[in-house]
Amino acid sequence: MPYSAKRYQTENGEVPYTDWMKKLRRKDQTAALKVDSRIARAMSGNFGDHKFERDGVWELRVDYGPGYRVYYSIEDGEIILLLIGGNKKTQTVDLDKAVSYLQDF
């Protein structure tokens, strides 16, 4: 089942996922391409290495570098709502932010 992707936006117009990807592209273009590839596969229905975390938030794991993570939610069974990204070291803080963003959404 194909999905479409949407990025969460705060009330003041910030888009946390996009901000994270911009930083990642500047730091490591290969990592950013791997994350983009994982999102594209998820949009086609192949979520691969992922798991439910809590409160409606899922974690998509990218097996590269420090263990990149993308936090998302499935909305209306057809939209992947991209909340935020991070890595294994920032996992706890990123998950808390993702839950907060989803509650705000």
C-alpha positions in Angstrom: 0.0 0.0 0.0 1.6 3.3 -1.0 1.8 6.1 1.5 2.4 9.8 1.2 4.8 11.7 3.5 4.0 14.8 5.4 6.3 16.8 7.8 5.1 18.0 11.1 5.1 21.8 11.4 5.0 23.7 14.7 2.7 26.7 15.2 5.6 29.1 14.6 6.4 27.4 11.3 9.4 25.3 12.3 9.6 21.8 10.6 11.8 19.7 13.0 12.3 16.8 10.5 13.4 19.2 7.7 15.7 21.1 10.1 17.4 17.8 11.1 17.8 16.6 7.5 19.4 19.9 6.5 22.0 19.5 9.3 22.5 15.9 8.3 23.0 16.8 4.6 25.7 19.3 5.6 27.4 16.8 7.9 27.1 13.5 6.0 25.5 13.4 2.5 25.7 9.6 2.4 23.8 9.3 5.6 21.1 11.8 4.3 20.8 9.7 1.1 20.3 6.5 3.2 17.6 8.2 5.3 15.9 9.5 2.1 16.0 5.9 0.7 14.5 4.5 3.8 11.7 7.0 3.7 11.0 6.2 0.0 10.8 2.5 0.8 8.5 3.2 3.7 6.3 5.2 1.4 6.0 2.1 -0.8 4.9 0.1 2.2 8.2 -1.5 3.0 9.0 -0.2 6.5 11.9 -2.6 7.1 13.6 -2.2 10.5 11.0 -0.3 12.5 9.2 -0.6 15.8 6.4 1.0 17.7 7.7 3.1 20.5 4.8 4.7 22.4 1.9 7.1 22.2 1.4 6.6 18.5 5.1 7.2 17.6 7.1 4.7 15.5 10.8 4.5 15.1 12.4 3.8 11.7 16.0 2.6 12.1 18.7 3.4 9.5 21.6 1.0 9.9 24.4 3.5 9.1 26.8 5.6 11.0 25.7 6.2 14.6 22.4 4.5 14.1 20.1 7.1 12.6 16.5 7.1 13.6 13.4 8.7 12.1 10.3 9.1 14.3 7.0 9.1 12.6 3.3 8.4 12.9 0.8 6.9 10.5 -2.2 9.2 10.0 -5.5 8.0 8.5 -3.8 4.8 7.3 -2.2 6.5 4.4 0.1 9.4 5.5 3.5 9.0 7.1 3.8 12.0 9.4 7.6 12.6 9.8 8.1 14.1 13.2 11.9 14.3 13.9 15.1 12.5 13.3 18.2 11.7 15.3 20.6 8.9 16.2 21.1 6.3 18.9 22.8 8.7 21.3 19.9 11.2 21.2 17.2 8.6 21.1 15.5 9.3 24.4 15.3 13.1 23.9 14.2 12.6 20.3 11.4 10.2 21.2 10.1 12.6 23.9 10.1 15.4 21.3 8.3 13.2 18.7 5.6 12.3 21.2 5.1 16.0 22.1 5.0 16.9 18.4 2.4 14.2 17.7 0.3 15.4 20.6 0.5 18.9 19.3 -0.5 17.7 15.8 
